[in-house]
Amino acid sequence: MGVNALVRKILLLGNEQLYEVSAEVDKKEIGQIRNIITDLHDTLMDYRSRYGAGRAIAAPQIGIQKRIIYMYLDHPVVFINPVLKFPDNEMIEILDDCMSFPGLYVRVLRHKRCTIEFRDLDWKQCSWDLEGDLAELLQHECDHLDGILATMRAIDSKSFVFKEIGRAKD
């Protein structure tokens, strides 16, 4: 993405910064945000190369307490100051995983559908209606912005599953 990119250390479960509420991004910060996006991209791609997983990352996961989410499926999408809205109360039960606790899956309930409103890198107001996997993913990432981890949303005390993951390449 950028020449000055930096693979950042992903904060792990238990790090106090993960439980902080992130600050909104102001339009005048957009120049700084572009550097953060580059770091988020490179950190996500590094995680993918190590673990073979990872669709999105929130800025707090690399120690930046700003309301920014970077998602890369087949192309990059940046969500600045995202807000979720739920059109109904239909829920789905999923096993949620997280780059902040690789190998640990948590059984949680998420809304089946949601609308995400956000600013893009051009500060344009955007809105997407989501269902299923993308709805669940962006609920997870927005939780990071509010200092909430999937472990805090566990259905019950038996909702934790360890899965063998590929060993991280050093």
N, C-alpha and C positions, 0 to 999 in steps of 0.2 A: 504494500500500500504506500508506504512512505519511506524516505531515506533515513529519517531520524527515528525509526520505529524502535520500540523497546518491548521485549517480552517481559511482562511483569510477573511477579510472584502472586499466585492466587491465594488469597487468605483462606485459611482452613477453619472448619467448624470449631467453635470455642474462642476464636479471635473476637474481641470485644467490638471492633470496628464493624463487623458484620451485623451487629444489632442496633446500629445507629440509623436514624432517619436521615435520608439524604436531602440536600438543599436543592431547590429549583435552579435551573440554569437561566441566567439573564441573557437577553439578546446580545449585549455588548461583550459577552464571554465567548462568542462563537469562534473566534480565532484560536483561543486556547482549547476549545472543545475538539477542534480538528486534530490536534496532537493526541488528545485522549483517545479519540476514535481509532487512530493509527495504532496506539498501544493495545487497545481492546482487540482489534483485528489480529495483530501479531500474537497476542496472548492466546486468543481462541484457536488460531491455526496451530500454534505450538502444542496446545492441549490435545487437539485432534490428532496431531502426528504422534503423540505419546500414547493416547488412550483409545483412539479410534471413535471418539464421541465428542459431542459438544455442538450445539446449534446456536447458542446465544450466551452473552455474558453481560452482567450489569457492572457499571463502574465501581460500586462499593466492593465488589469481589477483588479488585486490584487496589483497594485502599483509597479510592477517590469518591468522596461523599457528595456526588452530584447525581441528579435524576437523568441518567443516560443508560440506554440499553443498546447493545450492538448485536445484531442477528445476521448470520450468514448461512443461507440455505443454498440457493443457486446464484445469489447475488447479495451484496451487503444492504442492510436496512438499518438506519439509525433512528432511534426513538428518543426524542428530547422531551422532558417533562410529561411523560405519558400518564394518562388518566384512564382507568378502566370503568366501564359501565356494563351492567348486566341486564339484558332484556327480560330474563325470567329466572326462576330458581332451580332449573333442572341441573342436577349435579352428576358428575362421573367420578368413579373411584379409579385411581391410577397408582402405579408405583413411580414415585417421583425420585429423580436422581439429581445430583448437583456437582459442579466442578469443585465446590468447597468441601465436599466429602465423597471423593471417588470410591466407588464400590459399595456404598451404602445406599439402599433404596428405602423410601418411606411411603407407606400406604396413606394417601391423603384423598380428600374430596375436593374437587375443583368444579367451577361452573362449566357446563358443556359449551356455552356460547358467551361471547362478550364482544363489546366494542371497545377499541383502544383509540383514544384521541391523543395526538402528539404533534410536536414540531419536528420538521426534518432539518437537515443541515443548511437549507436555504431559508429557514425560519418560517416555512410555509406550514399552515395548520392542516393536518391530515386526520383522517378517520378511517379505520378498517373494521369491518365486521368479521369476526373470527368464530370458528367452531372446531371442536375436537383437538387435535394435536397442537395447532398453533394457539388456540385459546388457552390451553393448559400451559404451554411454554411461556406465553407472555404474562399470565397470572403469576407464574413462578418468578420470572424476572422482575416484575413490578413489586412483588413481595420483598425482594432484595433491597429495593429503593426505600422501603418502609422498615427495614431492619428485621424482617421476618424470614426465617428459614423454614424449609419443608419439615424439618424435625419438630418445629413448633406447631405444625398443622397435622401431625400424626393422628390417625383415627383413634388409636388406643395404644397402650403400652406394648402390644405385640405386633405393631405395624412396621417393624424394622427388619430389613433383609440385607445380608451381606452377599454380594455376588463377586465371584472371582473376576478380576479385570486384568487386561493385559498389563504386564509390568511396565512401568514408566521407563522410557529410554533416557539415560542420563546424558 
